[in-house]
């Protein structure tokens, strides 16, 4: 775990590690929590998007890599979607870990497969479908 921001409001290492291990207990992952400036820099450099994003995954081989979580973006999204911050973090950690396990969402079929895996894993954590919550919050 690496914290490049204040840990206030950020889930603790035990929770972050648990959510990552729900994808695979054999993963070797560095989770880095960053602020908007670093999130913007990384997203611009690696995805050619000048704004910070919620999660980025950098794979170094199947099940190995870095997951970068941008706290200000995640907090803003959670508020806007009416989600608990911890639940949104759990979803994004699982999402990032699935990327490191070979999942992607470049095509409609890949996106559906990845979303099903996310929903299944989050249900094992006692959390609802993050996509249903998001669509409910938009009403």
ABEGO torsion letter per residue (X at the ends): XBBABBABGBBBAAAAAAAAAAABAABBBBBBBBBAAAAAAAAAAAAGBABBBABBBBBAEBGBEBBBBBAAAAAAAAAAAGBBAAAAAAAAAAAAAAAAAGBBAABAAAAAAAAAAAAAAAAAAGBBBAAAAAAAAAX
